[in-house]
Amino acid sequence: MKKLEQIYEGKAKKVFATDNPDYVIVSYKDDATAFNGQKRGTIVGKGVVNNKVSNHFFKLLESKGIPPHYVKQLSDRETVVKKVSIVPVEVIVRNKAAGSFSKRMGVPEGSMLLCPVLEFSYKNDELCDPFFNSYYIRALGLATDEEIEKIEEYSFRVNDILSEYLKGFGVELIDFKLEFGRFHGDIILADEISPDTGRFWDIETGKKLDKDRFRRDLGNVEEAYREIIRRLMGE
């Protein structure tokens, strides 16, 4: 497969066209942002970790019947993925109170929730990704009822699969963000699942192994990212 011109650059990734109109190549960067781009920096090796960890999760989820955009990893930083039309809805699944949920609800961070919580946010940087619900999604024509139902089903299944899987490596899945896209009319999992997009805590100590170390200036950011890939993949 031939890599062609760059067609997009975001906060964490570059996207390149290929000679196959159904596929693009994603290249993961070390750039780090938080608080809708207000905080910027670099996490050395982040791109490698996020690429490999995302692909690791995508392959696991595909084996469990959840279709991802993942096709083939090309290198430490580059992966071939299906060229999807992104549904402009970010999905957040929460198992414990943390981050914005704790602030918004007044619940101490780390509090166990009685059931997983699913949130939707409008994927729009100019509006700072506002929180909204399925009625907004329908009203704005962002997805059909059938697509919303599929997104919700997949999101909860991803939570069940990854929560159980990560426990085997001494990691607790606190919350995570998902994005979905349309590929030939079907809803599939897209973007990434990594320490950038989820909260991963050590089960025994509660140590944060994710981007909160960057957001909150906790230090040892690179080491936390490397710890995740070491536990999951032995690297």
C-alpha positions as CSV (number, residue, x, y, z in Angstrom):
1,M,0.0,0.0,0.0
2,K,1.4,3.4,-1.0
3,K,1.4,6.4,1.4
4,L,0.3,9.5,-0.4
5,E,-0.3,13.2,0.7
6,Q,-1.2,14.3,4.2
7,I,-4.9,15.0,4.4
8,Y,-5.4,15.9,8.1
9,E,-3.4,16.8,11.2
10,G,-5.0,16.9,14.6
11,K,-3.8,17.3,18.2
12,A,-2.4,13.8,18.4
13,K,-2.2,12.3,14.9
14,K,-1.6,12.9,11.2
15,V,-3.6,11.2,8.5
16,F,-2.3,10.3,5.1
17,A,-4.1,9.2,2.0
18,T,-3.2,5.9,0.3
19,D,-3.6,4.4,-3.2
20,N,-6.7,2.6,-1.8
21,P,-9.7,4.9,-1.3
22,D,-11.0,2.8,1.5
23,Y,-7.8,3.1,3.7
24,V,-5.7,5.8,5.2
25,I,-2.5,5.8,7.3
26,V,-2.6,7.3,10.8
27,S,0.7,8.5,12.2
28,Y,0.7,9.1,16.0
29,K,2.6,12.1,17.4
30,D,4.2,12.9,20.7
31,D,2.4,16.2,21.0
32,A,0.2,16.4,24.1
33,T,-2.7,18.8,24.8
34,A,-5.2,19.2,27.6
35,F,-8.2,21.4,28.5
36,N,-9.2,21.8,24.9
37,G,-5.7,22.8,23.8
38,Q,-5.1,25.3,26.5
39,K,-2.2,23.3,27.9
40,R,0.4,22.0,25.4
41,G,3.5,19.9,25.7
42,T,5.4,16.8,24.5
43,I,5.4,13.4,26.0
44,V,8.4,11.5,24.6
45,G,7.4,8.2,23.1
46,K,3.6,8.8,23.6
47,G,2.9,8.2,19.9
48,V,4.5,4.8,19.9
49,V,2.6,3.8,23.1
50,N,-0.7,5.0,21.8
51,N,-0.3,3.4,18.4
52,K,0.6,0.0,19.8
53,V,-1.8,0.0,22.8
54,S,-4.7,1.1,20.6
55,N,-4.0,-1.6,18.0
56,H,-3.7,-4.2,20.8
57,F,-7.1,-3.2,22.1
58,F,-8.7,-3.0,18.7
59,K,-7.5,-6.6,17.9
60,L,-8.9,-7.8,21.2
61,L,-12.3,-6.1,20.6
62,E,-12.5,-7.4,17.0
63,S,-12.0,-10.9,18.3
64,K,-15.1,-10.3,20.6
65,G,-17.3,-9.1,17.7
66,I,-16.8,-5.3,17.8
67,P,-15.7,-4.0,14.4
68,P,-12.8,-1.5,14.6
69,H,-11.2,0.7,11.9
70,Y,-7.9,-1.1,12.5
71,V,-6.4,-2.8,9.5
72,K,-2.7,-3.3,9.9
73,Q,0.2,-1.8,11.9
74,L,3.0,-0.6,9.7
75,S,5.5,0.6,12.2
76,D,5.9,1.8,15.8
77,R,3.9,5.0,14.9
78,E,1.9,4.2,11.8
79,T,-1.1,2.1,11.2
80,V,-3.4,1.5,8.2
81,V,-7.1,2.1,9.2
82,K,-10.4,2.1,7.3
83,K,-11.3,5.6,6.0
84,V,-14.4,6.3,8.1
85,S,-16.8,9.3,8.2
86,I,-16.6,10.2,11.9
87,V,-19.8,10.6,13.7
88,P,-19.4,13.9,15.5
89,V,-20.2,12.4,18.9
90,E,-17.7,11.6,21.6
91,V,-18.8,8.8,24.0
92,I,-17.5,8.6,27.5
93,V,-18.0,5.6,29.7
94,R,-17.4,6.0,33.4
95,N,-17.0,3.3,36.1
96,K,-15.7,5.5,38.9
97,A,-16.0,9.2,39.5
98,A,-13.0,11.2,38.2
99,G,-12.2,14.4,36.3
100,S,-15.1,16.5,35.0
101,F,-17.6,14.1,36.5
102,S,-16.4,14.6,40.0
103,K,-16.4,18.4,39.5
104,R,-19.8,18.5,37.9
105,M,-21.5,16.1,40.3
106,G,-19.6,17.0,43.5
107,V,-18.6,13.3,43.9
108,P,-15.1,12.6,45.4
109,E,-12.7,11.3,42.8
110,G,-12.4,7.5,43.0
111,S,-15.9,7.0,44.2
112,M,-17.4,3.8,42.8
113,L,-20.6,4.4,40.7
114,L,-23.5,2.1,41.2
115,C,-23.5,1.4,37.4
116,P,-21.5,2.5,34.5
117,V,-22.4,6.0,33.2
118,L,-22.5,6.7,29.5
119,E,-22.1,10.4,28.4
120,F,-22.3,12.0,25.0
121,S,-20.4,15.2,24.0
122,Y,-20.7,17.1,20.7
123,K,-17.3,16.7,18.9
124,N,-16.7,20.4,18.1
125,D,-13.5,22.1,19.2
126,E,-14.8,25.6,18.7
127,L,-17.7,24.9,21.1
128,C,-15.3,23.0,23.5
129,D,-17.1,19.7,23.0
130,P,-20.3,20.5,25.0
131,F,-22.1,17.8,26.9
132,F,-25.4,16.7,25.3
133,N,-27.8,13.8,25.1
134,S,-29.3,11.5,22.5
135,Y,-32.2,13.9,21.9
136,Y,-29.7,16.5,20.7
137,I,-28.1,14.0,18.5
138,R,-31.4,13.2,16.8
139,A,-32.5,16.8,16.6
140,L,-29.2,17.9,14.9
141,G,-29.3,14.9,12.6
142,L,-25.9,13.7,13.7
143,A,-26.9,10.0,13.9
144,T,-30.0,7.9,13.4
145,D,-31.9,6.0,16.2
146,E,-30.4,2.8,14.9
147,E,-26.9,4.2,14.9
148,I,-27.3,5.7,18.4
149,E,-28.5,2.3,19.7
150,K,-25.5,0.6,18.1
151,I,-23.0,3.1,19.5
152,E,-24.4,2.6,23.0
153,E,-24.4,-1.2,22.7
154,Y,-20.8,-1.2,21.5
155,S,-19.7,1.3,24.1
156,F,-21.0,-0.8,27.0
157,R,-19.5,-4.0,25.5
158,V,-16.1,-2.3,25.1
159,N,-16.3,-1.3,28.8
160,D,-17.1,-4.9,29.9
161,I,-14.4,-6.4,27.8
162,L,-11.6,-4.0,28.6
163,S,-12.4,-3.7,32.3
164,E,-12.1,-7.5,32.7
165,Y,-9.1,-7.7,30.5
166,L,-7.2,-4.9,32.3
167,K,-7.8,-6.5,35.7
168,G,-5.6,-9.3,34.7
169,F,-2.7,-6.8,34.4
170,G,-3.4,-5.1,37.7
171,V,-5.1,-2.1,36.0
172,E,-8.5,-0.6,36.8
173,L,-10.4,1.1,33.9
174,I,-11.8,4.2,35.5
175,D,-13.3,5.9,32.4
176,F,-12.5,6.3,28.7
177,K,-13.6,8.1,25.5
178,L,-14.6,6.4,22.3
179,E,-15.3,7.7,18.8
180,F,-17.2,5.9,16.0
181,G,-17.4,6.3,12.3
182,R,-19.4,5.1,9.3
183,F,-17.7,2.7,6.9
184,H,-19.8,1.6,3.9
185,G,-22.9,2.3,5.9
186,D,-21.9,0.4,9.1
187,I,-21.0,1.9,12.5
188,I,-17.5,0.9,13.5
189,L,-15.1,1.8,16.3
190,A,-12.6,4.5,15.3
191,D,-9.9,6.9,16.7
192,E,-7.9,5.3,19.5
193,I,-8.1,3.7,23.0
194,S,-5.0,4.6,24.9
195,P,-3.6,6.4,28.0
196,D,-4.5,9.6,26.1
197,T,-8.2,8.8,26.0
198,G,-8.8,6.8,29.2
199,R,-8.0,6.7,32.9
200,F,-6.0,3.7,33.9
201,W,-5.2,3.3,37.6
202,D,-3.0,0.7,39.3
203,I,-5.5,-1.6,41.2
204,E,-3.3,-1.9,44.3
205,T,-1.9,1.7,44.7
206,G,-4.3,3.9,42.7
207,K,-1.3,5.3,40.8
208,K,-2.5,7.1,37.6
209,L,-1.0,5.5,34.4
210,D,-2.5,7.9,31.9
211,K,-2.7,11.5,30.6
212,D,-3.8,12.9,34.0
213,R,-0.2,12.8,35.0
214,F,0.3,15.5,32.2
215,R,-2.9,17.4,32.9
216,R,-2.2,17.7,36.6
217,D,1.6,18.0,36.5
218,L,2.1,14.8,38.5
219,G,5.4,14.0,36.9
220,N,6.7,10.7,35.5
221,V,4.4,11.0,32.5
222,E,6.6,9.1,30.1
223,E,7.2,6.3,32.7
224,A,3.4,5.9,33.2
225,Y,2.8,5.5,29.5
226,R,5.6,3.0,29.2
227,E,4.2,1.1,32.2
228,I,1.0,0.5,30.4
229,I,2.7,-0.9,27.3
230,R,5.0,-3.0,29.5
231,R,2.2,-4.6,31.4
232,L,0.0,-5.3,28.4
233,M,2.6,-6.3,25.8
234,G,5.8,-6.9,27.8
235,E,7.7,-4.1,26.0
